[in-house]
Amino acid sequence: MGGMSGPYVIRGSVSLPEAELQWRFSRSSGPGGQHVNTSDSQVELRFDLARTEALPEVWKERALAKLAGRLVGGVVVVRASEHRSQWRNRETAAVRLASLLAEASAPPPRPRRATKIPRGINERRLRQKKQRAETKRGRTGKDWG
């Protein structure tokens, strides 16, 4: 198999800096065939979020704040062991890291602007409510059997 399949884009023109990715391989507990016990197919990908220069400063601050719970000393770790081949696990890990960073560095959603409810709608609701109450009141008659 060839090298990694190109840069993993986080968002826009920003992608994972290959030079800053640290890979570690170990025996996987996942699926495997005859040579599963001899091949290090589990992949651990580390990315030093606190020290990186690859992300715009704003993104970095956002990501550090959002991922605070899963960072160890400013480093984010992603593991992959679903596949039997180390190469595919590397792909999976890199894609996972890219999407994690994309999500964490995304700008916060725009605050919702409250809109006024049209008067007609409110009136209609109250009218229907009154009507329903009338219907139900009509059911509690004393002349039932």
N, C-alpha and C positions, 0 to 999 in steps of 0.2 A: 504494500500500500504506500501511496505517496505521503507528502507532508499534510499538515492541517489544511482543511479546505478554506483557505483564505481568511481574511480578517473577520472577526465576529463583531458585527456592528451593534453598538449599544443604542444609539439614536443619532440620526443625521449623519454627520461626517465623523462622529466619534466612535472608535472601535476599541476592542480590548488590546492593550499594548502587549504583544507577544513577549517582549523582553522582560516584562514585570510579572509574568505568570510563573509560579513555581509548581512543578508537577511532582507528585509522589505516587509510586505504584506499589500495590501490595496484593497479596492473595485475596481473591474475592470470595465472598460467601454465596455469591449468586450462582446462576446456572453455568454449567460447564460440561465439557466432554471428558475424554480420556486424559488430556493433559492439563486439566483444570488445576491440579494440585501443584503443578510446576510453573504455571504462568501467572505473572502478576497482572491480573486483568482489572483489579479495582483501581480506580483513579481518584486521587485527591488533588484538587486544584486550589492553590492558595493565591490570593491577590491582596497586596498591601494597600488597602483603600486609604489609610491615613497618610501614606507617604507618596502616593502616585501623583504624577504631573500630567497624566494623560486625560484626566477629566477636568472640565471647566470648574473653577473654584465653587461656584454656586451649587453645581450638581454634587460636588464632593461633600459639601456641608450637609446638603439634603440627605444624601445617601448615608453619611455617617450617623445622622440623627435617626433616620428610619431603621437602619440595620443595627443600631446600638446593641440590641439584645443578642445578636448572633456573631458579633465581632469579638475576636480574641486579640487584644493589643492592636486594634486597628486593622487586623487582617481578616478577610472574609474567606471561609473555606467551603468548597463545594465538593461533594463526593458523588461518584457514579459507579455502579457495579451491575447494572441491569444486563449489559451485553456480555457475550462470551469473549469478544475481541477487545483488547486494550484500546485499539484505535477508535472503535466506536464509542467506548466509554469516554475517551478523551474528547471526542466530538460532543457527546452528551453533556459532559461537565462544562465545556467551554460555552456551549449554547445556554446552559442553565445559568452560568455566571453572568453572561451578557444580559439575559432577560431580567435577572435579579437586579443588576445595576440599573437597567433601563427603568424598571419599576420604581426602584428606590430613589432615583434621581429625577423622576418626573415632577414637573411643577404641580403644586397643589391645585385641586379643581377650583374653578371660579366659585365664589360664594353665591348661593342661590338668592335671586332677588325676589322678595315677596311681592305678589301681585294682588290687586284688590279683586274680590269676588264680585262679579256683576250683580246688581241688585235683583234683577229678574230671577236669577238662579236661586237666590236665597228665598225670595218670596214664593217661588214655585215649591221649593222644599217644604216650607212652612204650611202651604196650602195642602199639599199631599199628606203631610203629617196630621193636619186637622181632620182631613177626610178619613184617614185610616182610624183615627181615634173614634170618630163618629161611628164607623162601621163596627168597631169592636164594642162601643157602648151599646149599640143596637142589639148585640148578642146577649147581653146580660138582662134578659127580660124575666119578670117573675111569673109570666104566664106560660112557662115551658113545662107542660105536662103536670 
